[in-house]
C-alpha cells in the first residue's frame, strides 16, 4: 500500500536543507488538515503557515534552537481555541446549515446541547479539549506530508507562551500547542536518517476483542 510505504519512509527529520516545498504540495497538506475529523465538527483551532525567515529566526531560540525551525521550507503552527464560546459554536453550526442548505431539528437540538455545556466549562479544560482536536489534524498533516514526499518534524519542544507572544495568538483567543516544520532532509547532517525505525510489535501494541 502506497500510504504505508510513505509512512515507513518518513521519520522525525533532524536536519533540513532549506529547499522550498512546491506550493501545490503545501496546499495538499493544508487540505488534509482541513479534512481531519474533529469533535462535533467544530474545528476548534487555526493553523499558521510561516515562511517569513525573520519570524522563524525569532521562534528558534524559544524552541531549543532546533535548526529545523529556520531550515525548513514552511513552519506549521497549530493553535487551539483558548476556550469554547457561544459565538464560536454558533458560527460553525451556521456554516453547516449554509453549506447544506437546510436546518435539521436534531442538529439544532445538538447545537443547543453544546451551548448549554461547553461555554460553561472551565477555560483550561476547554483549551485541552480543543488542543486534542488540533492534534488529530496535526497527525493527518504528517501523513499528508509523507504522502507528498515531504519531510516533517513533530515539535512540542518550545515555550508556548513565548510563541503565543511572537505570533500574537492570545489576542485572537488562541494558544499554540504543537509545531510541524516541513521541508527536505539534509542527510549528511542528520544523525537519525539511516537508523532503523523502531516500533512495538503488533502483539504489544494491539489487543483484539472479538
C-alpha positions in Angstrom: 0.0 0.0 0.0 1.4 3.3 -1.1 0.5 5.2 2.1 2.2 2.6 4.3 5.3 2.8 2.2 5.4 6.5 2.6 4.9 6.2 6.4 7.8 3.8 6.6 9.9 6.3 4.6 9.1 9.3 6.9 10.9 9.9 10.2 11.3 12.9 12.6 13.8 14.8 10.4 16.5 16.4 12.4 18.2 18.5 9.7 16.6 20.2 6.7 18.4 21.8 3.7 16.2 24.9 3.2 14.8 23.8 -0.1 11.4 25.1 -0.8 8.4 22.7 -1.0 6.3 23.4 -4.1 3.1 25.3 -3.2 0.9 22.6 -4.7 2.2 20.1 -2.1 1.7 22.7 0.7 -1.9 23.2 -0.4 -2.5 19.4 -0.3 -1.2 19.3 3.2 -3.4 22.2 4.2 -6.4 20.4 2.6 -5.6 17.3 4.6 -5.6 19.4 7.7 -9.0 20.8 6.8 -10.4 17.4 6.2 -9.3 16.0 9.6 -12.2 14.9 11.8 -12.9 16.9 14.9 -15.3 16.7 17.8 -18.8 17.9 16.7 -17.1 19.2 13.5 -16.1 22.4 15.3 -12.5 22.5 14.1 -11.5 24.5 17.2 -8.1 25.6 16.1 -6.3 27.6 13.5 -3.0 26.9 11.6 -0.3 29.4 11.0 1.9 28.6 8.0 5.1 30.6 8.4 7.6 31.2 5.6 8.9 34.6 6.8 12.6 33.9 7.8 12.7 36.7 10.4 9.7 35.2 12.2 11.3 31.8 12.1 14.5 33.3 13.5 12.5 34.7 16.4 10.9 31.3 17.1 14.2 29.3 17.0 15.6 30.4 20.4 12.3 29.6 22.2 12.3 26.1 20.6 15.6 24.8 21.9 17.5 26.3 19.0 16.4 23.5 16.7 17.8 24.0 13.2 14.7 22.7 11.5 12.8 25.8 12.6 14.9 28.0 10.4 16.0 25.5 7.8 12.5 24.2 7.0 10.5 25.4 4.0 7.3 26.1 5.8 6.6 26.1 9.6 3.1 25.0 10.6 1.9 26.2 14.0 -1.2 24.6 15.3 -3.1 27.0 17.7 -6.2 25.8 19.5 -9.0 27.9 20.7 -8.4 29.2 24.3 -12.0 28.2 25.1 -15.4 27.4 23.6 -17.8 30.3 23.3 -21.4 30.6 22.1 -20.2 32.7 19.2 -17.6 30.1 18.0 -20.1 27.2 18.3 -22.9 29.1 16.5 -20.5 30.2 13.7 -19.7 26.5 12.9 -23.3 25.3 13.2 -24.5 28.2 11.0 -21.8 27.4 8.4 -23.0 23.8 8.3 -26.6 25.0 7.7 -25.5 27.4 5.0 -23.4 24.8 3.1 -26.0 22.0 3.4 -28.8 24.4 2.6 -31.3 23.3 5.3 -31.8 23.1 9.0 -32.3 19.9 10.8 -34.2 19.6 14.1 -31.8 17.0 15.5 -28.8 19.1 14.5 -30.3 22.3 16.1 -31.0 20.3 19.3 -27.4 19.2 19.3 -26.3 22.8 18.9 -28.3 23.8 22.0 -26.8 20.9 23.9 -23.3 22.2 23.2 -24.3 25.8 24.0 -25.6 24.6 27.3 -22.4 22.8 28.3 -19.2 23.8 26.6 -19.1 27.6 27.3 -19.9 26.9 31.0 -16.9 24.7 31.4 -13.5 25.8 32.8 -11.5 27.6 30.1 -8.4 25.4 30.7 -10.5 22.2 30.3 -11.9 23.6 27.0 -8.4 24.5 25.7 -7.1 21.0 26.3 -10.2 19.6 24.5 -9.6 21.9 21.6 -5.9 21.0 21.5 -6.7 17.3 21.2 -8.7 18.2 18.1 -5.7 20.1 16.7 -3.5 17.1 17.3 -5.8 15.0 15.1 -5.3 17.4 12.3 -1.5 17.6 13.1 -1.2 13.9 12.7 -3.1 14.0 9.4 -0.6 16.7 8.2 2.3 14.4 9.0 0.8 11.6 6.9 -0.1 14.0 4.1 3.4 15.4 4.0 4.8 11.9 3.8 2.4 11.1 1.0 3.7 14.1 -0.9 7.4 13.0 -0.3 7.9 15.9 2.1 9.8 15.6 5.3 8.5 16.9 8.6 9.4 17.1 12.3 6.8 17.0 15.0 7.7 19.6 17.6 6.4 20.1 21.2 9.8 21.3 22.4 9.1 25.0 22.6 7.8 27.7 25.0 4.1 28.1 24.1 3.7 31.4 26.0 6.7 32.9 24.1 5.4 31.6 20.8 2.0 33.0 21.5 3.6 36.4 22.1 5.6 36.3 18.9 2.5 35.4 16.8 0.1 37.5 18.8 -2.1 34.5 19.4 -3.6 35.3 22.9 -5.2 38.5 21.5 -7.0 36.3 19.0 -8.3 33.8 21.5 -5.7 31.2 20.5 -2.9 29.2 22.2 -0.2 27.3 20.4 0.0 23.6 21.1 2.3 22.0 18.5 4.5 22.8 15.5 5.4 21.0 12.3 8.3 22.2 10.2 8.2 20.7 6.7 10.8 20.6 4.1 13.5 18.3 2.8 16.1 16.3 4.7 19.8 17.0 4.7 21.2 13.5 5.2 24.9 14.5 5.9 23.8 16.5 9.0 21.1 14.2 10.3 22.1 11.5 12.7 18.7 9.8 12.5 18.3 9.5 8.8 19.8 6.0 8.4 18.7 4.4 11.6 16.0 1.7 11.6 12.5 2.7 12.5 11.6 1.2 15.9 8.0 0.3 16.8 6.3 -2.0 19.3 5.5 -5.5 18.0 1.9 -6.0 16.9 1.3 -8.2 19.9 2.5 -5.4 22.3 0.5 -2.7 20.5 -2.8 -4.3 19.6 -5.4 -6.1 21.7 -8.2 -7.7 19.8 -11.5 -8.2 21.5 -13.7 -10.4 19.4 
